[in-house]
Amino acid sequence: MRSVATGESISIEGKITKMGMTTYQYGTHSINYAGKPFALRSSSLNLDTYVDKQVVLKGTKVSGYPLEGRPELIEVSEVVMK
């Protein structure tokens, strides 16, 4: 398992979706922002609560990601419904 945060905070607005089968094996959910996908995980929130809802999420970029050609991984710390 990779360490948690690079310390770089990020705020993203969009619709959270449940992660299905992917070519990369990290994250439990995803969100698209500015035409770019982001993989999401959270050790403090149940992201299933927000699936298919428009939200603003806050978190930190996880060190060691993205893997080549794959989305960045965000450790989500807060989700606000839009």
Secondary structure as GFF3:
##gff-version 3
##sequence-region A 1 82
A	DSSP	beta_strand	5	15	.	.	.	ID=ss1
A	DSSP	beta_strand	17	18	.	.	.	ID=ss2
A	DSSP	beta_strand	29	33	.	.	.	ID=ss3
A	DSSP	beta_strand	36	41	.	.	.	ID=ss4
A	DSSP	three_ten_helix	47	50	.	.	.	ID=ss5
A	DSSP	beta_strand	54	62	.	.	.	ID=ss6
A	DSSP	beta_strand	72	81	.	.	.	ID=ss7
###
